[in-house]
Amino acid sequence: MLTPGLFSISPSILVPLTPLPCDLYINSLAHQGEQKFIKRYREGQSLSKEDIQKASEQYHYFYLEESKRIDFFSLFLSETTCNPYQVAMALKHHAVEDLSKKFSDLKSQQFLSSKQFEDLKQTASLFVQFVENKKIQDLHKILASIKAFDFYTFDHSLNVAQYNISFLSQYQKETEKEKKAKHEDLVLIGLAGLLHDVGKSQLSGELINFPGKLSPEQRQEIETHPLTGAKMLIQKSTEYFGLSMVEFKNLCRAVLEHHENVNGTGYPKKLQGEEIHLWAKITAISDFFDALTTPRSYHTPSDVKTALAIMERSRDIKIEGTLFDFFKTMALSTADKNTLFSTPKELPYDFDPCKPHQELPFMKAIPKTLKNLKK
């Protein structure tokens, strides 16, 4: 178990000739299965490409102080020479560890503290740095290449956060004719992705990680999580966690309404159409797409085209058609955008992308093209 206060990184994500933003430590007794951390490189020191290569061969991990984690990632995300796949893996490692700790703490405290909120907001800000100018198709290639972590809820929430950021970044520029999306909006919709399942922290681990078919009683319990999550944000919010009232309301509604279906069959309030907040609709699409396309230990992912064909069958039922059309343009390659394709599979109306599935519950469907399918 890692000594409290330290965080591990791979030497491979270091950038040659860039001053280190913090001290780096090594575990000098790792080969003995024990821990003794000593300082190996000083803050401000620059490493050559040869130094980094040698360090990668000599050490599996470097360690840095927990308090320096955000500074470290902020610096390396600003470097254009960083390998995006390695950065994505390091970011996910950071965020899964952080999110799992927050969820564990929430089991007993039942509300989000100002410190926890600010930590998660900083993580969302890192995701904005990494994701902002990436289209869905490019982001998916990166996320699909990363090994999934054991905890579905955490892993899934990180992916939803990143898809949310990419989606809103492109959507604001297209619909509001802005050269650049509003940074604070991107941070908050990323935070909405991180927190959309925070209400599940109040449920048993056995239930939220159960991959089989839920009983009516289990489903009823699972369906409490959006309302619980919104209440956890509202109960102890001090001055809206430093947000404006509008920003805080946007965030809370994304958490509360991400399971509302546009035809009014969702939960918890059976809202429909324009009653559902834009950020909740975006989160629902990101949620659905990740559930279908991300590799899991218990099922093979769908390719992008098949996933979009499956999602098309929920158009204007679960997900809003115009937003989904925009999502498709970002998810498909140029070569595929004018291709007609279909799938003989669809998912039941009550499919829940927020829970793990031993196998996705596909049903047979009449093949229809993505372009021509109507409600």
Long-range contacts (C-beta under 8 A, 24 or more apart in sequence): 2-35, 2-63, 3-35, 3-37, 4-66, 5-65, 5-66, 5-67, 6-37, 6-63, 6-64, 6-65, 6-66, 7-63, 7-64, 7-65, 7-66, 7-69, 7-94, 7-97, 8-61, 8-62, 8-63, 8-93, 9-61, 9-62, 9-63, 9-64, 9-72, 9-90, 9-93, 10-56, 10-60, 10-61, 10-62, 10-86, 10-89, 10-90, 11-52, 11-55, 11-56, 11-59, 11-61, 11-62, 12-52, 12-56, 12-83, 12-86, 13-76, 13-82, 13-83, 13-86, 13-87, 13-90, 14-47, 14-52, 14-55, 14-62, 14-76, 15-76, 15-79, 15-81, 15-82, 16-46, 16-47, 16-48, 16-49, 16-51, 16-52, 16-81, 17-46, 17-47, 17-48, 18-46, 18-75, 18-76, 18-79, 19-43, 19-44, 19-45, 19-46, 20-44, 20-45, 20-46, 20-47, 21-68, 21-71, 21-72, 21-74, 21-75, 22-64, 22-65, 22-68, 22-71, 22-72, 23-64, 23-65, 23-68, 24-62, 24-63, 24-64, 25-62, 25-63, 25-64, 26-59, 26-61, 26-62, 26-63, 27-61, 27-63, 30-59, 30-60, 37-63, 69-94, 70-122, 70-126, 73-126, 74-126, 74-129, 77-126, 77-129, 77-130, 78-129, 84-130, 84-142, 85-142, 85-145, 85-146, 87-130, 88-130, 88-142, 88-143, 88-146, 89-146, 89-147, 91-126, 91-127, 91-130, 92-146, 92-149, 92-155, 92-158, 94-123, 94-126, 95-123, 95-126, 95-127, 95-154, 95-158, 95-194, 96-149, 96-151, 96-154, 96-155, 96-158, 98-123, 99-123, 99-154, 99-157, 99-158, 99-194, 100-151, 100-154, 102-201, 103-153, 103-154, 103-198, 103-200, 103-201, 106-198, 106-201, 106-202, 106-232, 107-201, 107-202, 110-202, 110-232, 110-235, 111-232, 111-235, 111-236, 112-195, 112-198, 112-232, 112-233, 112-236, 112-237, 113-236, 114-236, 114-238, 114-241, 117-241, 118-241, 118-242, 120-191, 120-194, 120-195, 121-187, 121-191, 121-241, 123-194, 124-161, 124-165, 124-187, 124-188, 124-190, 124-191, 124-193, 124-194, 125-187, 125-190, 127-158, 127-161, 127-162, 127-165, 127-190, 128-165, 128-183, 128-186, 128-187, 128-190, 130-162, 131-162, 131-165, 131-166, 131-169, 131-190, 132-165, 132-166, 132-169, 132-181, 132-186, 133-169, 134-166, 135-166, 135-170, 135-330, 135-331, 136-163, 136-166, 136-167, 136-289, 136-327, 136-330, 136-331, 137-304, 137-330, 137-331, 137-332, 137-333, 139-163, 139-166, 140-293, 140-304, 140-331, 143-290, 143-294, 144-293, 144-294, 144-295, 144-301, 147-295, 148-294, 148-295, 148-296, 148-297, 150-297, 151-209, 152-208, 152-209, 152-296, 152-355, 152-356, 153-197, 153-200, 153-208, 153-209, 153-354, 155-294, 156-197, 156-287, 156-290, 156-291, 156-294, 156-353, 156-354, 157-193, 157-194, 157-195, 157-196, 157-197, 158-193, 158-194, 159-193, 159-286, 159-290, 159-294, 160-193, 160-194, 160-196, 160-283, 160-286, 160-287, 160-290, 161-190, 161-191, 161-192, 161-193, 161-194, 162-190, 162-193, 163-193, 163-285, 163-286, 163-289, 163-290, 164-189, 164-190, 164-192, 164-193, 164-279, 164-282, 164-283, 164-286, 165-189, 165-190, 165-193, 166-330, 167-282, 167-285, 167-286, 167-326, 167-327, 167-330, 168-279, 168-282, 170-326, 170-330, 171-282, 171-323, 171-326, 174-326, 184-247, 188-243, 188-247, 188-250, 188-251, 188-279, 189-254, 189-279, 189-282, 189-283, 191-251, 192-250, 192-251, 192-254, 192-255, 192-258, 192-279, 192-283, 193-283, 193-286, 195-229, 195-233, 195-251, 195-255, 196-226, 196-229, 196-254, 196-255, 196-258, 196-283, 196-287, 196-354, 197-225, 197-229, 197-354, 198-229, 198-232, 198-233, 198-255, 199-224, 199-225, 199-226, 199-227, 199-228, 199-229, 199-230, 199-231, 199-232, 199-255, 200-225, 200-229, 200-354, 201-232, 202-228, 202-232, 208-355, 209-356, 210-355, 210-356, 211-298, 211-355, 211-356, 211-357, 211-358, 212-358, 213-361, 214-355, 219-350, 222-352, 222-355, 223-259, 223-267, 223-268, 224-268, 225-354, 226-255, 226-256, 226-257, 226-258, 226-259, 226-267, 226-268, 227-256, 227-268, 229-255, 229-256, 230-255, 230-256, 250-277, 250-279, 251-279, 253-277, 253-279, 253-280, 254-279, 254-280, 254-282, 254-283, 256-280, 258-283, 258-284, 258-287, 259-284, 259-352, 259-354, 260-284, 261-317, 261-318, 261-319, 262-316, 262-317, 262-318, 262-319, 262-320, 263-316, 263-317, 263-318, 265-317, 265-349, 266-318, 273-320, 276-320, 278-323, 281-319, 281-320, 281-323, 282-323, 284-318, 284-319, 285-311, 285-319, 285-320, 285-323, 285-324, 285-327, 287-353, 287-354, 288-314, 288-318, 288-319, 288-353, 289-327, 289-331, 290-353, 291-353, 291-354, 291-360, 292-353, 292-360, 296-356, 298-356, 298-357, 298-358, 298-359, 299-357, 299-358, 299-359, 299-360, 302-360, 304-331, 304-332, 304-336, 305-332, 305-336, 305-339, 305-341, 306-341, 306-343, 306-345, 308-332, 308-370, 309-341, 309-342, 309-343, 309-370, 310-343, 310-345, 310-346, 310-347, 310-362, 312-368, 312-370, 312-373, 313-346, 313-347, 313-365, 313-368, 313-373, 314-347, 314-349, 315-373, 315-375, 316-375, 317-349, 317-375, 318-349, 321-375, 328-370, 340-369, 340-370, 340-371, 340-372, 341-369, 341-370, 342-367, 342-368, 342-369, 342-370, 343-367
